[in-house]
């Protein structure tokens, strides 16, 4: 049998509450070993060992933890005795962690994220089935493919990063949480083509980026405030990335701030030709949270808006 390492980070899959209830629980409570013991037949699929990487609600994830997680996965993947890695994760920010790992990992072994919508103490928890699917995926998937036109050097390896959830195996770079309550909470939504671009191994944290949601009569001064605490801003605009004249004026009045324009709508793209003000950056099909991940990574390489726009074009278009 193949050897799979499970990195447990907490989340609902490790949550516990009143027996039989699906809500009112605390995330990141039970240990990874206890989680594994709840999955019948898991050890018939692979030789499994587990590491408690952290045990938190995914709302508390940080870029520091992202970087540490990527470094740990790469170290495990370099071990010839390891055939794949599974990461258990809370669902609230799973799409952001999955996107980050897709953009940063340089590994040729499958990496699979999973989680659950119900805690371990629910009457019918979905975590055991999702974890079993994740391990089966790590066992069955072949090594990563190479980017078209590249040689076989490390820099050209496309990481095989997946999300296994609710009987589906999905491209981790394209997933989005589409339902706040259903067991089938994720789908492939984004039409993006991700290849490794960012080396984060020498970093401690990522630059801070604020996400601002535009709605009718939204206060434009939040742009000014965000500029004081952030190195970049993502605007979740109306329609195809639109916002009011007062927001346009405020963006123009704040110098040296990289502003990415996404949309609060679940489908569609924001393209450069639609931008309301020069110097801003189109997110294409990336939703605001994932646009923020890409902007944070892009800012580790450049602060030039034209160069950042090219990065978004390469990844998200």
N, C-alpha and C positions, 0 to 999 in steps of 0.2 A: 504493500500500500504506500501511497505517497504521503509526504510529511507536510502538514499544514500548521502554521502558527496563527493563533487567534490573539489579536490585540484588543483588549476590552477597554472602552473609554467611558462606559456608563450609559446614560440615556434611559428611555422608557423600557427597553429590553432588559435593563438591570434595575427596573423600578419595582417598588413594593408599596402596598397600601392595604386597605380593608379587603379581606379575602372575598373574592367573587365580584368585586366592583372594577369597572374599567376606568373610572375617573377618581380624582382626589388622592392620587398616589404621589410618592416622592421618587424622582428619577435618581439613578446612580446610587442604589442602596445595596443590592446583593453583589456578592463577589463573582469574579469570572468563573471560578471553579464551580460555584453553585449553579451558575447559568449553564455550564456545560453538562452538569449532571441532570439537567432538566430536558435534555434532548435525547430521546431514545434512538439507538442505532447510530449515533454520531461516530463512535469509535470503530464501527464496521465500515465506514466510508474512507477514513484516513487515520494515520497516526497523528493525533492532535495534541498539541501542547498550548498552553494559554499563558499570556502575560497581562497583568493588570496595569495597563499603560496609565490610566487615570480612571476616576469614577465620578463623573460630573453630569449635570444636565447640559445638553448640547448648547443651550442658550448661553452658557458660560465659557464656551470654547474661545480661545485666543489665537492670534497669529503665532505666538510663542509656542503653543501646543501644536499647531499645524506644522511648524518647522521641525519640532522635535519628533513628531510622528513620521514625517517624510524621511528624516534621517534614520529613524529606527527601522522603517520598512526597507530602505535601501540596504541597510546592514544585514537584515534578515535575508533579503533576496540574494545577497552575495554569498550566502552560505550554501554550499552544494548539497547540504542535508535538508534544505528547505525547498519545497516545491511550490508553495503558494502562501499568501498571507490573507487572513480575513480580519476586518476591522468592524467591531460592533460599535454603533454610534447612535445617538439620539436623532430623531427624524427632523427636528425643527431646523437645524442648520446642516443636515447631511449633504444637501446639494452643494453648499459652499465648500465643505471639506472635500467632497468628491471632486469638485471642479479644481480646487487647489492641488490636490494630489495628481490629477490628470495633467496639470500644467507643469509640475515640478519633478515628478518621479522619473528616474531613468533606470528602469528595471525591465528584465525580460521574463518575469514570472507573474502570474496573475495575482492581482490585488482586488479583493472583493469587500465592499462595504455592505452592511446590513443593519437592521434594527427592528423595531416593532412599534405598533400603535397602541398596544395594550401592555400593562405591566405584568410581571411574572406571577402576581397574585390574582390576576383576573380569572374568571370562571373558565374562559377559553383563550388563553394567551396565544398570540401569534408569533412571539419571539422564537420558540423552539423550531417551528417549521421554517422560518426565515433563516435561522442560523444553519440548519441542516442544508438548505438550498445553497447558502453561501459556501459552505465547505465543499459540497458537491461541485459547485462552479469552479472553485479553486483547484479541484482535482482534475476536472474535465477540460478546462481551457488550456490551449497550447501556449507556447511562449509568444511574446509580443511580436507584432509585425514591424518591418522597417518602413520608414516614411518613403513614399515614392520618390525615386531619383536619388536617394541617399545610398551611401555605402553601408557597411555593417558596423561602423564605429559606434561607440557608446552614445555620441551626440545625436545619432539618427534613430535611436530606439524609441518607438512609440509605446508607452506603458499600457499594458492590458489591464485597465482599471474598470471595474464593473460595480454595479449595485444589484444585489439579489434581494428581491422583496415581493411578497404576495404572488408567488409562483412565476415571477418574471425575472429575467436577467437582462439588465440594461447597461448601455454605455454610460459610465459615470459622468462623463463630461456633459451629457445631454439631459440628465434627469432634472426634474423639478417636482417639488411637493405640490400636488394639485388638489388635495383635499385635506381639511384639518382634522377629520374624524374617521373616515373610512379606512378599512384595513388595506385596501388597494389605493395607497396614498400617493404613489409616484408614477410618473410616466416620462418617456423621452419626449422632450418638448423642443429644446434648442437645436437649431440646425447649424452646428458649429463643427469645425475640423481642428482638433487639438493635437499638437505635437509638443514635446518638451521644449521649453524656451527659457526657463528660469532656474538658476542654480541658487538655492537658498541655504545650502549647507553652512555657509559662513555667517549667516544672518542670525540675529537674536529675535527680532520682531520685524513686522512689515510696517511701512508707512501707514498712518491713519487716514482713512477715507470716510466721509460722512455721506449718508444717503438721505436725500430730501424728497418728500412726497408732495407733488403739486396737486392742489385742488382749487376750486373756485374761491377767489379772494384769499389765497394762501399768503402769509406774511413774507414778503421778500427779504426782510432783514435777517431771516434765518440763514440766508446765503452768506451774509457778512459775518455772522457768528460762526458758521461752519468753517469759513476761511481762517478764523483765528485759532481753531483747534485741530484743523486737518490739513493735510498736504494735497488733498483732492476732494472733489465732490461728484457724486452721481445724483442726477435728478430723475426721479420717476415721473416723467411728464404725462400729460393727458394725450390721448390719441397717439399720433406718431411722434411723441416727444415734444409736445407743445406746452407753453406756459404763458403767463401774462406779460404785457409790456413792462410792468414794474419789475418783473424778474429779469427780463432782458437788460433793462437799465442797470440793475444791481450787479449782474454778472459782468457787464462792461466796466463797472466802477471798481471792481475788485481785481487788482493786478496780480499776475503770476499765479493764478489759481487754475489748475487743470479741472475742467468741468466735463464730465461724460453725460450724454443725454440718452437715457433709456426711456421706457414707457411703463406705465402702471397697468397696461393691458396685457393679457396673458398670451396673445398671439400677435404676430406681426413684427416688423423691423423698424428701426430708426436708422436711416442712411444719411451720409454727409450732405446730400442735396437737399435734405429737409431741415437742416439745422437753422435755427432762428437767428443765431448770432455767430460771427466768425470767431475762430479760436477754440470753439467747443468741439467735443469729440463724440462721434456717433457710436452707439453701443451695438448697432446692428440688431441681432435677435436675442442678445443677452438680457435677461431680466435684471432689475436693479441690484439685487444681492450678489449675483454672479459678476455683473459688471464691476462692482466694487472690489471683488477678489482680483479680477484681472487688472484693474487700475492700480491696486496696491502693489501687485507684482511688477507692473510696468514702471512704476515710480522708483523701483530699485535699480532700474537701468537708465532711465532718462526722465527729464521733466519737460521736454519739448513736446508740445501738443501735437505737432505734425507726426513726430515719430511714434507717439502713443496711438494716434489714429491708425498708423500703419500696423501696429501690434494688434489692435482690435480688428482691423480688416483681415489680418492673417489668421487670427484665431476664431473670430465669431462670424465671419462672412462666408 
